[in-house]
């Protein structure tokens, strides 16, 4: 097998990854990174028929809740940057809202043209590469990361995406030491011929055609990229996270989603159309599936932080905003998966606002309650989140990066967890 060439991108990409010309702005680069410049044609029945021969690509799959899947795609795009490959992003799948709900495109949630301008590198979506209507099965060799980071796993991470894209995938184990997370550069090294060759082992068979192929070189593929870090596990919790700094903070909402969320914010805060939305503090309290970690402890006054503790954190955010920015913030919006009416009564007694999603699914679809809440959480000048919730983690990062806001995290697990 031939491993000799190292041309990774068309020439113009190398040029654009150099510093911008004096006086130019990232918005000037929009046409340079348009997706059709990095494909042969409109979507084709077989994905290989659409890939440029002198470009190299990278992809992966998702299989978790929506926020974890966002983190996985951030990791994929970052891995594309450090390997000089063009990421191909699949859809979001409705693992958190029910398998009967249709997927939603990455580009329906995030402003991809803006992202490509800010990171100065192209980002493609699978529906731009392979026709949505194609029933042709393409075989694709992938690196099997999940079994390496999870000692008790016997197969690659399952995702419905390869079946949806009519891809027959199979895994090949990289030979690095088992750990719960794997380092970006341990995976990036597999994109290069010498290290790839050293780590090849006999691949497993694809479920569709029972063929065995080594990991693809033209379209580099990994089964699952959630458990990846540069320095330590769950790295999005830390301000130095390179995946967040170089990719995540540049993944802004689409204009359509932003405008829809603004409408919800106005209704929630009782602001008339056309009037400016006042500064507010967003809260995200996650209880739902976290109840499983509480054991026999009382939930609201033993395991989970009571409203009084959350209120203390809100007051800390208010004080910081006044001290640091001269902002007197009187509006607070609560978002939560809690279903107990008496808990919500306590929220309302504090004068905090709640989002009315009673018609959201009917009007916009099952995806939109969580999407609108995510935008609301990210749009405040301050934020209070739940420890160990990835949705809170990304909301906290967005408020810090986009609003230069004040943030706090409420710890939980026992009655005094958040004492400080």
N, C-alpha and C positions, 0 to 999 in steps of 0.2 A: 504494500500500500504506500502511496506517495504522500509525504508530509512536507514537501520542500518549500512551498511558497508561504510568504508571511504578509501579503497585501491584505489589509483588513477592511479598508473603506475605499470608496471612490475618492479620487484625488481631492475633490472640493471639500470633503469632510476634514481632511488633515489641515487644509488651509484655514477652515473656519474654527478649528479648535485652537488656533493661535490667538493671541490677544486681539481684541477688536480694534479696527482702525480708529485713529484719533477723531473724536467728534461723533462717532457712531453710537448707536444704542441697540440693545438686544432686540427691540421690536423691528429693527431694520433687517433682521435675519430670517423673518418668517418664511419667505419663499425658499430659502436655501435648505430648509429642513422639512419641506412638505413631503408627506409620506410617499407620493407617487414618484419622487425622484430616486427612491431607493428600491423600487420594484420595476419589473419589466412591463407590467400591464395592469388593467383592472383585475379583480380576483379571478383566480383560475381554479380548475377542478382539482389539480394536484398542486400542492404548495411549492414544490421544487421548481415547477415551470415558471414561477413568478419571482424567484430570487436571482439577484444579479450575480454573475459568476465571480466578479472581482470585489464583492462585499462579503462580510461575514456577519452572522446573526446569532442571537441567543434567545432562548425561551424557557419557560417553566410553567408549573401548574399550581393551582390553589386547592385547599381542602380544609377550610376552617370557617370561623365567623367572619363577617365582612371586614371589621377593622384589622384582624390578623391578616386577612387577604390583601388589604391595602399595604400593610407592612411588607408582605411577601413580594408584591409588585415593586415597591420601593427598592427592596434588596435586589430584585432582578435588574432593574434599570441601573442601579449603582454598579452591579457586577458587569453590566454591559459597558459602562464608562471605563472601568479599570482594565477590561480586556479588549477595548476598542471594537466592540461588536454592537450591532443594531438590535435592540430588544424588540421582540414581537410579543405583545401583551394579549392574553386571552380576555374573555369577559369576566365579570363577577358572577358567581353562582349563588343561588339563594339558600345556602346551607343553614342560615339563621332564621329564615322566615318560611321554610317549607319547600320541598322539592317540586311541587306543582307550579311554582311561580317561575316565569321565564327569566333567564339571565338578563343582565343589563350590561351594555358596553362600557368599558373603561372610559371612553371618550364622552359618554353621556353624563358622567360624574365629574371628571377632571378635564380641565382645559389643556388638551394635548398640544395644540400649536403654541400656546404660551409656555408650556413646560419645555418644549424643544428649543424655544428661543432662549430660555433662561439657563438651560444646561448646555446649550450649544451643541446638541447632538440629536439625531433623529430618534423617534419612537414610533413604532408601527403597532397596529392592532391586527389580530388574526383575521378578522373579517375583511380586511384590506388585502390580505395575502391569498387566502383560500376562500372560494365562494361559499357563502352560507348554505347554498342549495346543493353543494357537492355531496355525493354519496360515495365517492372514490376513497378507498382506504390507502393511506400513505404510511409506510413503515419508517420509524424514527428511533434511532438508538439514543438513549439518555443515560446520564450518570445517576446512579441511585444513591442519593444523599441520606434519605430518611433511615434506612437500615443501619447506616454507619453511626448516626447520632443517637439512635434508639436501640439499645442492645437487645431488647426483647422483641423487636420487630422481625418478621420472617419474610417480608416482601416490601417493595417500594410503596411510598405513600399513595393511597388511592385518591384519585380525583376523577370526576365524571367528564372533565374537559377533553381528554384525548378521544373519548368515545363521541362526544359532541362534534369534535373536529374531524372525526373519522381518521384517527391516527392510531396505528398499532405501535405502542411504545414498549420498550424493554429496558432493563436496568443493567448497569455495569458498576461494580463497587470500586470507588477510589480507595487506595490503601493507606489512609492516614488513621491515626489512633482514635479510638472511640472517645467521644465526648458528647455532652448534651447539646452543645452548639459546635458549629464548625466555623473556622475563620474564612473571611472573604478570599484571602489570597491562597488558602489551601484549595479552594474551588477554582479561583482564577487561573492558577498554574495549570489546571487541566485543559485550559483553552489553548495551550501552546504545545507544539509537536513533541518536544523531548520529554516533558513531564507526562504528557498524555500517554506516550508509548510505555513509559516506565510503570504506569499504573493500570494498564489494561489487564483485565482478567476475563475468562470466558463469560460472555453475557447470558442472561436468562432469555427465555423465549417470549416472543410477543403473544398475547392472548388471542389476537385475531387470526394470524396466519402461521403461528408457531415457527417463526424464523428468528434467528439470532444474529444481531448486528452489533458492531462496536458503537460507542457513542459517536454521533454524527459530528463531522468537522465543519461543514458548511453552516448548519444550524445547530449550534451547541445547545444541549438540552440537559436540564437537571429536574429530577422529579419533584423536589420541594425545597423552597428557599426561606422558609420562615425562621428556622433555627440557625441563623447565620449572624456573625458579628465580626467586628474588627479587633475588639479588645476584651470584651466580657459579655456574658449572656444578657439577653433582654436589653439591648443597648439603646433602644429608643428612649429608655428612662433617663438617659444621661445626655447632658447638653453638648458633649463633644461628638456624638454619634455621626460618623461620616455619611452614612446612608441618609440620615435626616438632613444634614447640612448641605450635601451636594445634590440631593434629589427630592426628599420628602417635602421640604419647605417650599419647593417650587411647583408642587402639585396643587394648583389653585382650582377652586370649583369652576364649573362652566358658568357662563353668564346666566343661562336659563335656570340652573339650580340656585344660584346666588339670588336672583330676583324672586324666585318662588319662596325661598327662605325669608327674604326681607318682608314679603307680604305677611308671612306667619308671624314674624317679629312685631310688625306694626299692629296686627290684630291682638297679639298677646299683650303688648304694652299699651294698647288703646291709643295708638298714634294714627292720625288721619293720613290718607294717601297724599303724597307730595311733601309731607312734613319730615324733617330730619329725625332719624331714629336716635333717641338719647343713648348715651353710654350706659352699658349695663354689665353686670357680672353674671356669667353663666355657671350653672352647677350641673354636674352629672353624678348621680348616685346609682350605682349598680348593686342590686340585691339579687334578683332572679336566680341564676344558676350558682351564685356564690353561697346560697343557703346550704349547699351540700358540704361546705367546709366548716359549718358552724356546729355540727354535732348536736349535742343536747343543750347547748347554750341558748338562752332566750335571744330572739333575733334582734329586736329593735333596741333593747336596753342591756344587751349582753355581748352579742357577737358584732352586730352592726352599730356604727356610731349613731347615737341619737341626734335628733334635729338640733338640739342645743349645741352639740359639738360641731356640727356643720356650720351653724350660725356663727360660732366663734371664729372659724376659718374665714367665713365671708367678711366678718368685721376686720380681720387681719388684712384681707385684700383691699377693703375700703380704705383702711389707714395707710397702706402702702401707696395706693393710687393718689391719695391726697398729698402725702409727703413727697412723692417722687414726681408727680405730674400735675398737681394742683387740681385734681378732679374730685368733685363731690358726687359720688355715684349713689343714686337712690333706688335704682331698678335692679332687681335680681330675678333671673329666669331659671326655674328648676326643670331639669329633664331627668327622668328616671324610669326604670322598668318595674318599680314597686307598684303593687296592685291593692294594697290595703287602704281602704278609704280613710280610716282614722289618721294614718300617716300623712296623707295628703291634706287632711284638715289642719294638721299642725303647720304644714308648709304655708297654707293660705293665711293662717292666723298671724304669721310673721310679715304679711304683706308682700310676699314673694309671688311672682307670676308663674302660671303653668300654661303649657302649650296644648291647645285643643286639636287633637288628632282624630276626632270622632268621624270626620268625613274624608280624611286624607287618603286612605286606601281606596275608597269609592271614587274619588276624584282623580287621583294620580297613579294609584297602583301600590302594591305591597312593599315595594322598595322604599317608598318615600317617607314614611315616619322616621326611619333610622337616618336617612340621608338629610332630611330637614333638621333633625336634632343635631347631627354632626356639624352642619353649617351654623346653627344657632350657637352651639358651644364654642365654635372657633371665632365668632364674630364679636364677642364681648371684649371689653377692655380688661376684664379680669375673669378668672376661672377657678373653680374649686372642684376637684375630681376625687375619684375613688381609687385608693391604692390597689394595685394589681389588676386594674381594668385597662386593657389596651385602648379602649375607646377614650377613656380619660387621659391616657398618656398622649395620644395624638392630638386631642383637643388642647391639652396643656402646651404642647410644642407649637401648635398653630397660633395660639394666643401670644406666646412669647415671640415667635418669629414674625408674625404679621401685624400684631397690635402693640408690640413692646409692652405687653400687659403684665399684670401681677397675678401670680398663680399660687395655689396651695393644693396639697393632697391630703385627704382624710384617711388615716389608718384605721383598720378594723380587725376583728378577730376575737377581742375580749373587751371588757368594759372600759379599761384604761388604755387601750392601744394608742389613742391619739393624745394622751396627756403630754404636755410639753410646757 
